[in-house]
């Protein structure tokens, strides 16, 4: 008898839980349906999908397969692809080699700078490279400074970038996010007190044999993701994009190489990559087109893979707290709860990420709006949607 009562009690608890979840879904659907009647949508378009990660089922969707411009939510695809392809322990590397001889305190030969397209490489890293030259016991240099930029092709911009934007320059050899690597190395060598009796700067390749590694400076993928995602830094995103491209193992990697890897990931997720348009890693391009369904499934994929999720989540802006969401959703149930990547270009506003709903379930979502006269109007609607899901 006791066993029957226990089974009945458990059955009733389950039934009540299922009913509570259904009631929550009904309330959310009703409130989101109401938001879809916002007067903004008389002239603008919205597509969205909300996915329950605990139940692994859709909570709400509105035109989820509309192809829409991504703006900077394209960085989410870049980040997830990189973590999937390269791993969370990946490091960006910039190296200095020499090939030549040291005699009577003079280094004669080549200093070869091998670019790793690292936006975090700074003055301290450059001084460390200069110190490694001084550590050879030399006082005078008669050298060529050879710049090996073979990590990527020579295109200084991305496909579909607007000529009148403040676009970053895409170079494998960066110092403080800028070009001019060779000159900065010269300056650092002089700072070390070395005499540059003869210096020539040229482009070239690291020889297959005969070169000695002097110094390698590295930065982690987590360091890069913090600035790339929280501040929506376009250069950082493009640098990670070309790490993906270079992972195919050939010199002069191209955007098409990175897109091949992204397409493979989309296929692994069960999506048909041919339905989308991929152009760059940052979302600066006006040629990027994804769907709310695609962006939501990317977040679902990340959540299902802790080795991706555990690196991605800390890098996402937090509503009302930091990054590009610092001033949004303050003093609402969404503050401190929503962690999401924003996207903004003229006429477009997007948002994709994670939150914990009022029913305790973990959700991922994508909200994409375009045809906006003011992007702030799109952000207002996105924030209202997130608050509904959190309340």
C-alpha positions in Angstrom: 0.0 0.0 0.0 2.8 2.4 0.9 4.5 1.7 -2.4 1.4 2.4 -4.3 0.9 5.7 -2.4 4.5 6.7 -3.2 4.1 5.9 -6.9 0.9 7.9 -6.9 2.6 10.8 -5.1 5.5 10.9 -7.6 3.0 10.7 -10.5 1.1 13.7 -9.1 4.3 15.6 -8.6 5.4 14.9 -12.1 2.0 15.9 -13.5 2.1 19.2 -11.5 5.6 19.9 -12.7 4.6 19.3 -16.3 1.5 21.5 -15.9 3.6 24.3 -14.3 6.0 24.2 -17.2 3.2 24.3 -19.7 1.6 27.2 -17.8 5.0 29.1 -18.0 5.3 28.4 -21.7 1.7 29.7 -22.2 2.4 32.9 -20.3 5.7 33.5 -22.2 4.1 32.8 -25.6 1.2 35.2 -24.8 3.5 38.0 -23.8 6.0 37.5 -26.7 3.1 37.3 -29.1 2.0 40.7 -27.8 5.5 42.1 -28.3 5.4 40.9 -31.9 2.6 43.5 -32.4 5.0 46.4 -31.5 4.5 49.3 -33.9 8.2 49.2 -34.7 7.5 46.0 -36.7 5.2 47.9 -39.1 8.3 49.0 -40.9 11.1 46.8 -39.6 11.5 43.0 -39.6 12.3 40.6 -36.7 13.2 37.0 -36.5 13.8 35.1 -33.3 14.1 31.7 -31.7 14.2 30.8 -28.0 15.4 27.3 -27.1 15.0 25.4 -23.7 18.3 23.8 -23.1 17.0 21.6 -20.3 14.1 20.2 -22.3 16.0 20.5 -25.6 13.0 22.0 -27.3 11.9 25.2 -28.8 10.1 27.6 -26.5 9.1 30.3 -28.9 9.9 31.3 -32.5 9.0 34.0 -35.0 10.2 33.7 -38.5 13.2 31.7 -37.3 14.5 30.9 -40.9 14.5 34.5 -42.2 17.9 35.2 -43.6 19.1 38.4 -41.9 22.2 40.4 -41.5 24.2 39.4 -38.4 26.2 42.5 -37.5 28.5 41.5 -34.7 26.7 38.4 -33.6 28.8 36.9 -36.4 31.5 37.0 -33.7 29.6 34.2 -32.0 30.1 31.9 -35.0 33.8 32.9 -35.1 34.3 32.2 -31.4 32.4 28.9 -31.4 34.1 27.6 -34.5 37.5 28.6 -33.1 36.9 26.8 -29.8 35.6 23.8 -31.6 38.5 23.7 -34.1 41.4 25.0 -32.1 40.5 24.2 -28.5 40.4 26.3 -25.4 44.1 25.9 -24.8 45.0 27.5 -28.1 47.6 30.3 -28.1 48.4 33.0 -30.6 52.1 33.1 -31.4 54.5 35.7 -32.8 58.1 34.5 -33.2 61.6 35.9 -33.8 64.4 33.9 -35.4 67.8 34.6 -36.6 70.0 33.1 -39.3 73.6 34.3 -39.5 76.7 34.4 -37.3 78.0 36.3 -34.3 81.6 37.4 -34.3 83.4 40.0 -32.2 80.1 41.3 -30.8 78.5 41.8 -34.2 75.5 39.9 -35.5 75.4 39.5 -39.2 72.6 37.9 -41.1 68.8 37.9 -40.9 66.3 38.6 -38.1 63.1 36.8 -39.2 59.8 38.0 -37.7 57.0 35.4 -38.1 53.6 36.9 -37.7 50.8 35.1 -35.9 48.2 37.8 -36.3 48.1 38.5 -32.6 46.2 41.7 -31.6 47.5 41.4 -28.0 51.2 41.7 -29.0 52.4 44.9 -27.4 55.4 47.0 -26.4 56.3 44.6 -23.6 56.4 41.7 -26.1 58.5 43.7 -28.5 61.0 44.5 -25.7 61.2 40.8 -24.9 62.2 40.1 -28.5 64.8 42.8 -28.4 66.2 41.4 -25.2 66.5 37.9 -26.8 68.7 39.5 -29.5 70.9 41.2 -26.9 71.2 37.9 -25.0 73.3 36.6 -27.9 76.0 38.7 -26.5 76.0 41.2 -29.4 76.5 45.0 -29.4 76.3 45.7 -33.1 73.8 44.5 -35.8 74.3 44.2 -39.5 71.1 42.6 -40.4 68.1 42.2 -42.6 64.8 42.3 -40.8 62.7 39.8 -42.7 58.9 40.1 -42.2 57.2 36.7 -42.7 53.5 37.5 -43.2 52.6 34.2 -44.8 50.0 33.3 -42.2 47.3 34.9 -44.4 46.8 36.4 -47.8 47.7 40.0 -48.5 44.1 41.4 -48.4 44.1 44.3 -45.9 40.3 44.2 -45.5 37.3 41.9 -45.5 34.7 41.2 -48.2 31.8 43.6 -48.0 33.4 46.2 -45.7 32.2 49.7 -46.3 35.0 52.0 -47.5 34.0 54.9 -45.2 34.0 52.8 -42.0 37.0 52.8 -39.6 38.1 49.4 -40.6 41.0 47.6 -39.0 44.0 46.6 -41.2 44.4 42.8 -41.4 48.1 42.1 -41.0 49.8 39.0 -39.5 52.5 41.3 -37.9 50.8 43.6 -35.4 52.1 45.7 -32.5 49.5 47.4 -30.3 46.9 46.4 -32.9 48.8 48.4 -35.6 51.2 47.7 -38.4 54.8 48.8 -38.4 56.3 45.7 -36.8 59.8 46.1 -38.3 60.2 49.8 -37.2 59.0 49.0 -33.7 61.6 46.2 -33.5 64.3 48.6 -34.6 63.2 51.0 -31.8 63.2 48.3 -29.2 66.7 47.2 -30.3 67.9 50.8 -29.9 66.3 50.9 -26.5 68.3 47.9 -25.5 71.5 49.9 -26.3 72.4 48.0 -29.4 74.1 49.7 -32.4 72.4 49.2 -35.7 75.3 49.6 -38.1 73.3 48.3 -41.1 69.7 47.5 -41.3 67.5 46.5 -44.2 63.8 45.7 -44.0 62.1 43.3 -46.4 59.3 40.7 -46.7 60.2 37.1 -46.9 59.7 33.6 -45.5 61.2 31.7 -42.6 63.8 29.4 -44.2 63.0 25.7 -43.8 66.5 25.1 -42.3 69.2 27.0 -40.6 67.2 29.5 -38.6 67.4 29.6 -34.8 64.4 30.5 -32.6 65.2 33.5 -30.4 61.8 34.3 -28.9 58.1 33.4 -29.1 55.5 35.6 -27.5 52.1 34.0 -26.9 48.6 35.0 -25.7 45.7 32.8 -24.9 42.4 32.4 -26.8 40.6 33.4 -23.6 42.5 36.7 -23.4 41.5 37.4 -27.0 37.8 36.4 -26.4 37.4 38.8 -23.5 38.0 41.9 -25.7 36.5 40.4 -28.9 33.2 39.5 -27.3 32.7 42.0 -24.4 33.9 45.0 -26.3 32.9 43.7 -29.8 36.4 44.4 -31.1 36.4 43.8 -34.9 40.2 43.4 -35.2 40.3 40.8 -32.5 37.5 38.9 -34.3 39.3 39.0 -37.6 42.6 37.8 -36.0 40.7 34.8 -34.5 39.0 34.2 -37.9 42.4 33.8 -39.6 43.6 31.5 -36.8 40.7 29.3 -38.0 41.8 29.8 -41.6 45.4 29.0 -40.9 44.4 25.8 -39.1 44.0 24.2 -42.5 47.8 24.1 -42.6 48.7 26.1 -45.7 50.4 29.4 -46.2 48.6 32.6 -47.1 45.3 31.4 -45.6 42.1 33.1 -46.9 38.7 34.0 -45.7 37.4 31.1 -47.8 39.6 28.7 -45.7 37.9 29.9 -42.5 34.5 29.6 -44.2 35.2 26.0 -45.1 35.8 25.2 -41.4 32.6 27.1 -40.4 30.6 25.2 -43.0 31.9 21.9 -41.6 30.8 22.9 -38.1 27.3 23.9 -39.4 27.1 20.5 -41.1 28.1 18.8 -37.9 25.3 20.6 -36.2 22.8 19.3 -38.7 22.4 22.7 -40.6 22.7 23.2 -44.3 25.5 25.8 -44.6 24.5 26.5 -48.2 21.4 28.4 -46.9 23.6 31.1 -45.3 26.1 33.7 -46.5 29.5 33.9 -44.7 31.9 36.8 -45.5 34.1 37.7 -42.5 34.7 37.0 -38.8 33.6 40.2 -37.2 30.3 41.1 -38.8 31.6 44.3 -40.3 30.6 42.9 -43.7 27.2 43.6 -45.1 27.3 40.3 -46.9 26.9 38.1 -43.8 23.5 36.4 -43.6 22.4 33.9 -41.0 19.0 33.0 -39.5 17.8 33.2 -35.9 17.6 29.4 -36.0 21.2 29.1 -37.0 22.4 31.5 -34.3 20.3 29.7 -31.6 21.6 26.3 -32.7 25.2 27.6 -32.4 24.5 28.5 -28.8 22.9 25.1 -28.2 26.0 23.5 -29.7 28.2 25.5 -27.4 26.1 24.6 -24.3 26.3 20.9 -25.2 30.1 21.1 -25.3 31.5 22.3 -22.0 35.0 22.7 -23.5 33.4 25.4 -25.7 30.7 26.8 -23.3 33.2 27.3 -20.4 35.3 29.5 -22.5 32.5 31.3 -24.3 30.2 32.2 -21.4 32.7 34.3 -19.4 33.5 36.3 -22.5 29.9 37.3 -23.3 28.7 40.7 -22.1 26.4 40.6 -19.1 23.2 42.7 -19.1 23.5 45.8 -16.9 27.0 44.8 -15.8 29.7 45.0 -18.5 30.7 45.1 -22.1 28.3 46.2 -24.8 25.4 45.3 -22.5 26.6 47.4 -19.6 23.9 50.0 -19.9 21.1 47.7 -21.0 18.4 45.9 -19.0 19.4 47.7 -15.8 17.1 47.3 -12.8 15.2 44.5 -14.5 15.0 40.7 -13.9 17.5 40.4 -16.8 20.3 42.3 -15.1 23.1 40.0 -14.3 21.2 37.1 -15.9 21.4 37.7 -19.7 24.8 36.9 -21.2 24.7 37.7 -24.9 26.6 39.0 -27.9 25.3 42.2 -29.4 25.4 43.2 -33.0 24.9 46.7 -34.5 25.4 48.1 -38.0 23.3 50.7 -39.7 19.7 49.5 -39.8 20.5 46.2 -38.0 20.4 45.2 -34.4 21.0 41.6 -33.2 21.4 39.7 -29.9 22.2 36.1 -29.2 23.2 34.3 -26.0 22.0 32.7 -22.8 19.8 33.3 -19.8 18.1 31.5 -16.9 14.3 31.7 -17.2 12.0 32.2 -14.2 11.1 28.5 -14.3 14.8 27.7 -13.6 15.5 26.4 -17.1 18.5 27.5 -19.0 17.6 29.1 -22.4 19.5 30.1 -25.4 18.1 32.6 -28.0 18.7 34.7 -31.0 16.8 37.9 -31.8 17.6 39.6 -35.2 16.0 42.9 -36.3 16.7 44.8 -39.5 15.1 47.7 -41.5 15.5 49.9 -38.4 15.6 53.7 -38.7 17.3 53.8 -35.3 19.1 50.8 -33.9 18.1 51.8 -30.4 14.6 50.8 -31.3 15.7 47.3 -32.1 17.6 47.1 -28.8 14.5 48.3 -26.9 12.5 45.4 -28.3 15.3 42.9 -27.7 15.5 44.0 -24.1 11.8 43.7 -23.6 11.9 40.1 -24.9 14.7 39.2 -22.5 12.9 40.6 -19.5 9.8 38.6 -20.4 11.9 35.4 -20.4 13.6 36.3 -17.1 10.5 37.4 -15.2 
